[in-house]
Amino acid sequence: DSPLCLGRLAFILVLNRRHGEAIEAGRQAIALNPGAYESRVDYGIVLTNAGDPEGAVRELRLAMALDPFHPPILRAVLGKALLLAGNAEAALAELRWATALVPDYFYAYPPLAVAAVEAGHPDEARAAVATLRRRYPALTLANVADNWCMRNAADVARMLAGLRAAGLPEG
């Protein structure tokens, strides 16, 4: 009956690509305590990866309202959700903010590169990929998706297409 434990379970389930179970655990966490910041963040991550980015944006913005001193990486999580929801410009704003404050946060750079491509900023997209490659020289299109736990093949294909356009090598 712990919203924190259920939220973390939801996160772990989505990492294991058990999306339906992750959504249900996240819903239970929110039902137990609608004001639980951590549960809203976990549920937002689940929804982003399970194919409901609009729902994720809603949950992540609620989490940010619950804790105005949220960690900067939450802005990167929101940026990815905004990107998948079709709002590349808004995604860019969040991802730029996150990478400025936490420049070593790996998971902000792939969606930053894709958002930059989609928003018509190819130089920024290439710079994001260059940052990734400096830190992880072996990173390629063939292995980058191993870190993703997205349910929708179309979302994965979209991310890979954007990274390809930004200059990430095939493999």
N, C-alpha and C positions, 0 to 999 in steps of 0.2 A: 504493500500500500504506500510505497514511497515514490512520489513524483520524480525525485532525482534519480532513483534507481531505474525506474521505468524509462525515463528519458535517455539515460545512458545505455540501457538495453536496446532501445530503439536505434540509437547510433551504431551500436555494435552489430545489430541485425542488418542495417543497411550496408555496413562495410562488408558483410558476408553475403550481400546481394539477396537478402530475404526481405524484399521490399514490402510485401503485404503485411508480414508480421511486424516489420518496423513501423509502418503507419499505425497499426493497431496499438502497439506499445506507446507510441507517441501520443495518440489520442487519449489513452488511459492516463498518461502522465498529466496532460493538460486538464483533463476532467477532474483529477484529484486536487490540483491546485492551479487554477488559471493564472495566478500571479507569480508562478515559479519561473524566474528568468532562465535558469539553466535548461529546464524542460522545453521552453519555447525555442531556445537556440537549437537544441538537439532535434526537435520536431521540424524546425525550419531546414536543417541539414537533410533530414530524412525526406521531406517533401521535395527539396531541390533535386535530389538524386532519384527519387521515385517517379518523377515526371509531372509534378505539380508546382512549377516555379512560382505561379501567382500566389498560391497558398503559402509557399515558403517566404515570399516577400512580406506577406501579411504577418506571419509569425515572427520573422526576424525584426520587423519594425516594432512589433509589440514588445519583443525582448529588449530592444534598444530603448524604448520608452520606459520599461521597468527598471533599467539600469543605465542612466545617462552617462555613467563612467565605464561603459562596457569596454572590453579589450579591443584594440584596433583591428585584430584579425576578423572580428565580426563583420566589419565593413567589407572585407574580401569575400566572406560567405554571402553577404547580401549582394555584392557585385555579381557573383556567379549566378545567383537566383535571378537577378534583373536581366542578365545576359540571356539566360535560357527562357525568360519570359518575353524576350523580344525587344528589350530596351537597352541597346548597346551604349547609347550616350550616358544614361543614368548609371549603367554598370561601370563605365569608364571612370566616372567621377568617384564612385566608391572604391574601385580598385586602385586608382591613383593615390587616393588618400591612404589606403591601407599599406601600399608599398612604400610610400614616403615615410610612414611611421615605423613599419616593420619590414625593412628591405630584404631580410633573409627569409621571409615567409614564402616558401616554394609554391604553395598552392594558390597564391594570388596571381602568379605570372601567366600560367596557361589561359585563364579566362581574360586576363588583361590583354594578352596578345590577340585573342579571338575578338574581343570587343573592339579593339583598335582596328582590326581588319574590317569588321562589319560597319564601323562608324566612319571608315574612310581615312584612317590615320596609319598608312602602311609603315612609315618610319618608326612610329611608336611601337607598332606590332613587332617589327624586326628588333628593336631595342629590347623589348621584353624577352624575346627568344634568345637574344645574345646574352642577357643576364642569366637566363636559365642554363645556357650552354657553358658559360664561364664557371658556374657553380657545379654543374653536372655535365661534364663533357661527353659522357656516354648517352645522354638523353636523346632519343629519336622518336619519331612517330610510332615505331614498332613497340617501344616500351613505355611511352608516356601514359597510354590508356590503362596500363596495369594498375595505376594508382586510382583509377576512377571506379566508382560503384554506381554508375547511372543505369537505370532500368531501360531507358529508351535508346534503341540503336540509332535513331535519328539524332538524338542529342550527342551521342558519341561521334557520329559521322560529322556533325556540324563542328564540333570542337576540333576534330582532326583536320577538317578542311581549312579551318581558320589558322591552325598552327602550321599547316603545310604552306598556306599563303604567306605566313609570317616568316617562313624560312627554316622551320624545323626539319632536319633531314629525315628521309624515309627510314633508314635503319642500316 
